[in-house]
Amino acid sequence: MKVLKLFLGSLLISMIFNLKGNDGIKLERFWTDTYWIWTLSFALAIAIAGILIRFRMKVMWIHWQKKYPKLELLKEDRLQTGSLPKEDRVWAIVSTTVSLLLVYLCFIFLIAFVRSKDTNILFRSYLIHYMPFIAAGCLLYVRHVFNQGELWWFTPPNAIALFTNQLPEKIVSVERTIEKVVTLVPPNILDEVIVIGSLYDVLYNHAKFDPNRIKKDAVRMFDVPFYFSAKGRKEVVLIDGTRQNADRYMQELEALGLDKWYFRISKSCRVNMMLIRYPVSPNTGQLEFRKEVFDNLRSEMTKMEIFNLLLVTEWIRKEKKLAKFLDNVHNLRHKGWDNLTPLN
């Protein structure tokens, strides 16, 4: 939808721009084939430039995040350029504008070369009468895009998936919180339903993680943070960060009614919501594991890998998938959480 709006806006600008002649507006051009050829070509050029500007912005995000690892440059799917030094912002805008104009002028020169024997005269005339407006418009539009920082379809999950190896681990900040000391009783003493905010504390206190004692053929649900299913292949990520085939795992949980705890956070990945820190905002952009879960996963996974798997996509937020889960989470049962569930 945003690309369509970009092209329609580009078409409107192009229609107005191509009515301009050397000595004023030429309305009679509107009915000629040449006018529409130039109009559609220029509109397409503007739309492509808009896409290239945003891709350039994603590349600059990677550069800035490495240069300023302590700055929070991503917030609500937008690049926060306001926190950057002024010289970095100016350099990004000017360099992007100059690059686009150079590419554009190359095409204009080629068109002038094909259409006229007096290439230099036609090209010089274009520079004099049109380029000041194009350069000013390009500079203002690049500045607008960088100030808005809107990432469009190139959301943080996609950016991280593409540039994982280039991003510094400092982009992911993991808070080391001091848990409140409370008196906890074994879960079998309580009702089958425990308040979601206390569930993890009760279960963890009753049977803490012990990666050294995990069996690879049958595991506790509490020891499985992630479940993957794609193209007939089913896997789980265990609490020690290792992956195991798990053809029967979800079927076994369905029989116990525990499968609902695994929230589908992406097309192929589900997250064990027993292990998430609550409360969770329905509009959050990222889930967060409890400290013990995160620390255990770090033995085999990087911060960036874990961070990437816990990002809530814009589509999930738009469809209110997380909100629906949270509305129903208090109705979920934990009974069977420590059963040894077969993987295959």
C-alpha positions in Angstrom: 0.0 0.0 0.0 2.8 2.4 0.9 4.6 1.6 -2.4 1.3 2.3 -4.3 0.9 5.7 -2.5 4.5 6.5 -3.4 4.0 5.8 -7.1 0.7 7.7 -7.2 2.3 10.7 -5.5 5.2 10.4 -8.0 2.8 10.3 -10.9 1.1 13.5 -9.7 4.4 15.3 -9.3 5.6 14.1 -12.7 2.4 15.3 -14.4 2.8 18.8 -13.0 6.5 18.9 -13.6 6.3 17.9 -17.3 3.8 20.6 -18.0 6.6 23.2 -17.3 8.4 24.6 -20.3 11.3 27.0 -20.6 8.9 29.9 -20.7 6.0 28.7 -18.5 3.3 26.1 -18.2 2.4 24.3 -21.4 -1.1 22.8 -21.0 -1.2 21.7 -24.6 1.4 19.1 -23.8 -1.2 17.1 -21.8 -2.7 15.6 -24.9 0.5 14.4 -26.6 2.1 11.0 -26.5 5.5 12.4 -25.7 4.2 14.1 -22.6 2.9 10.8 -21.2 6.0 8.9 -22.0 8.1 11.5 -20.1 5.6 11.7 -17.3 5.4 7.9 -16.7 9.2 7.6 -17.0 9.8 10.4 -14.5 7.2 9.0 -12.1 8.9 5.7 -12.2 12.2 7.4 -11.6 10.8 9.2 -8.5 9.3 6.0 -7.1 12.6 4.0 -7.6 14.4 6.9 -5.9 12.1 6.7 -3.0 12.8 3.0 -2.5 16.5 3.5 -2.9 16.5 6.3 -0.3 14.9 4.0 2.2 17.3 1.2 1.5 20.2 3.6 1.9 18.6 4.5 5.3 18.7 0.8 6.3 22.4 0.6 5.4 23.1 3.8 7.3 21.4 2.3 10.3 23.8 -0.6 10.3 26.8 1.9 10.0 25.5 4.1 12.8 24.6 1.2 15.2 28.2 0.0 14.9 29.6 3.5 15.4 27.3 4.4 18.2 26.4 1.1 20.0 25.0 2.8 23.0 22.3 4.8 21.1 18.8 3.5 20.8 18.4 4.0 17.0 15.3 1.8 16.5 12.0 2.5 18.2 8.6 1.5 17.0 9.9 0.4 13.6 11.5 3.9 13.0 15.0 5.1 12.8 15.7 7.7 15.4 18.0 10.0 13.6 17.4 12.8 16.1 19.8 11.2 18.6 22.7 11.2 16.1 25.3 14.0 15.8 24.3 16.7 13.4 27.3 16.0 11.1 26.3 12.4 10.6 22.8 13.3 9.6 23.9 16.0 7.2 26.5 13.7 5.6 23.9 11.0 5.1 21.3 13.3 3.6 23.8 15.1 1.3 25.6 11.9 0.1 22.3 10.2 -0.6 21.1 13.2 -2.6 24.3 13.5 -4.6 24.3 9.8 -5.4 20.7 9.9 -6.7 21.3 13.0 -8.8 24.4 11.5 -10.4 22.5 8.3 -11.4 19.6 10.4 -12.6 21.9 12.7 -14.8 23.5 9.6 -16.3 20.1 8.5 -17.6 19.2 12.0 -18.8 22.5 12.2 -20.8 21.7 8.8 -22.4 18.3 9.9 -23.4 19.7 13.2 -24.8 22.3 11.1 -26.7 19.7 8.9 -28.3 17.1 11.6 -29.1 19.3 14.4 -30.5 22.5 14.9 -32.4 23.2 18.0 -30.3 23.6 16.0 -27.1 25.6 18.6 -25.3 23.2 21.4 -26.1 20.1 19.4 -25.0 21.8 18.2 -21.9 23.0 21.7 -21.0 19.5 23.1 -21.5 18.1 20.4 -19.2 20.6 21.3 -16.5 19.7 25.0 -16.7 15.9 24.8 -16.8 15.1 21.6 -14.8 17.9 20.5 -12.6 17.7 23.3 -10.0 14.1 22.2 -9.3 14.9 18.5 -9.3 18.0 18.9 -7.0 16.0 21.0 -4.5 13.1 18.6 -4.6 15.4 15.6 -4.2 17.2 17.2 -1.2 14.0 18.0 0.6 12.6 14.5 0.0 15.7 12.8 1.2 15.7 15.0 4.3 12.0 14.2 4.9 12.6 10.4 4.7 15.6 10.5 7.0 13.8 12.7 9.5 10.7 10.4 9.5 12.8 7.3 9.8 10.0 5.1 8.7 11.2 1.6 7.8 8.3 0.4 5.7 8.4 -3.3 4.8 12.1 -3.5 5.9 11.2 -4.0 9.5 13.7 -4.7 12.3 13.3 -8.5 12.0 14.1 -8.4 8.3 17.0 -6.0 8.8 18.5 -8.1 11.6 18.0 -11.3 9.5 19.9 -9.7 6.6 22.6 -7.9 8.6 23.0 -10.2 11.6 26.7 -10.7 11.2 27.3 -6.9 10.9 25.4 -5.8 14.0 27.2 -5.4 17.3 25.8 -7.4 20.1 25.5 -4.2 22.1 22.4 -3.4 20.1 20.6 -5.9 22.4 20.4 -4.7 25.9 19.6 -7.3 28.5 18.5 -5.9 31.8 19.8 -7.7 34.8 17.0 -7.3 37.2 16.8 -8.2 40.9 13.9 -10.5 41.3 11.6 -9.9 44.3 12.1 -12.5 47.0 8.8 -14.2 47.7 7.8 -17.4 49.5 6.8 -20.0 46.9 5.0 -23.3 47.4 5.1 -26.2 45.0 2.6 -25.9 42.1 0.8 -29.1 43.1 -0.3 -27.3 46.3 -1.9 -24.5 44.4 -4.9 -24.6 42.1 -4.4 -25.9 38.6 -4.4 -22.2 37.4 -1.7 -19.9 38.8 -1.8 -16.1 38.1 0.3 -15.5 35.0 2.6 -13.0 36.7 3.6 -15.7 39.3 3.5 -18.8 37.2 7.2 -18.8 36.1 8.4 -18.1 39.7 6.4 -20.9 41.1 7.5 -23.5 38.4 11.1 -22.4 38.4 11.4 -22.5 42.2 9.9 -26.0 42.1 12.3 -27.4 39.4 15.0 -25.1 38.2 16.8 -25.5 34.9 19.6 -28.0 34.7 21.0 -28.2 31.2 23.4 -31.0 32.2 20.6 -33.3 33.0 18.4 -32.7 29.9 17.5 -35.8 28.1 17.5 -35.5 24.4 14.7 -37.9 23.6 12.1 -36.6 26.1 12.1 -33.2 27.7 10.0 -31.0 30.0 7.9 -28.4 28.3 9.5 -25.9 30.7 12.9 -26.7 29.1 11.8 -25.9 25.5 11.8 -22.1 24.8 11.2 -22.4 21.0 9.4 -24.7 18.6 10.0 -24.6 14.8 7.9 -26.1 12.1 8.6 -25.6 8.3 8.3 -27.8 5.2 7.7 -30.9 7.2 10.7 -30.4 9.5 10.0 -30.0 13.1 12.5 -28.9 15.7 12.8 -27.5 19.2 15.4 -25.3 20.9 16.2 -26.6 24.3 17.1 -24.5 27.3 20.8 -25.1 26.7 20.4 -23.5 23.2 20.8 -26.8 21.3 18.4 -27.9 18.5 16.7 -31.3 18.4 14.3 -32.9 15.9 10.8 -33.0 17.4 8.3 -34.8 15.1 6.0 -35.8 17.9 6.5 -33.0 20.4 3.6 -30.8 19.5 1.2 -33.7 19.2 2.0 -34.8 22.7 1.4 -31.3 24.0 -1.9 -31.1 22.2 -3.0 -34.2 24.1 -2.2 -32.4 27.4 -3.7 -29.1 26.3 -0.4 -27.4 26.7 0.2 -26.6 23.0 -1.6 -23.2 23.4 1.3 -21.9 25.5 3.4 -21.8 22.3 2.6 -18.5 20.7 3.3 -18.3 16.9 5.6 -15.3 16.7 6.6 -15.9 13.0 5.7 -18.2 10.1 7.9 -21.0 11.4 8.6 -20.2 15.0 6.6 -20.4 18.2 7.7 -19.2 21.6 7.0 -20.8 25.0 5.0 -18.0 26.7 5.5 -19.7 30.1 9.1 -18.4 30.0 8.3 -14.8 29.1 8.5 -11.8 31.4 5.1 -10.4 32.3 3.3 -8.1 32.0 3.4 -7.9 28.2 1.9 -5.0 26.3 -0.4 -6.2 23.4 1.4 -3.7 21.1 5.0 -4.5 22.2 7.6 -5.0 19.4 9.6 -7.5 21.3 9.1 -10.2 23.9 11.6 -10.8 26.7 12.6 -14.0 28.3 13.2 -14.3 32.1 16.8 -13.9 33.1 17.5 -17.6 33.8 16.1 -18.6 30.4 18.2 -16.1 28.5 21.4 -16.9 30.4 21.0 -20.7 29.7 20.3 -20.1 26.0 23.4 -18.0 25.7 25.6 -21.1 26.1 24.8 -22.0 22.4 23.1 -18.9 21.0 24.1 -15.3 20.5 22.2 -12.4 21.9 21.3 -11.4 18.4 19.8 -14.8 17.5 17.6 -14.8 20.6 16.6 -11.1 20.1 15.6 -11.9 16.5 13.4 -14.8 17.5 11.6 -12.7 20.1 10.7 -9.8 17.8 6.9 -9.3 17.3 6.3 -8.5 13.6 4.1 -5.6 12.5 1.7 -8.1 11.0 1.1 -9.8 14.3 0.4 -6.5 16.0 -1.9 -5.4 13.2 -3.9 -8.7 13.4 -3.9 -8.4 17.2 -2.6 -12.0 17.5 -0.7 -11.2 20.7 -3.6 -9.3 22.2 -5.9 -12.3 21.6 -3.3 -14.6 23.3 -3.0 -12.3 26.3 -6.8 -12.1 26.6 -6.9 -15.9 26.9 -3.7 -16.6 28.8 -5.4 -16.8 32.2 -7.5 -19.6 31.0 -4.5 -21.8 30.1 -3.6 -24.7 32.3 0.0 -25.5 33.4 -0.7 -29.1 34.5 1.8 -31.4 32.8 4.5 -28.7 32.5 7.2 -31.0 34.0 6.1 -34.2 32.2 8.9 -35.8 30.1 7.4 -35.3 26.7 8.8 -37.4 23.8 10.3 -35.5 20.9 10.1 -38.3 18.3 
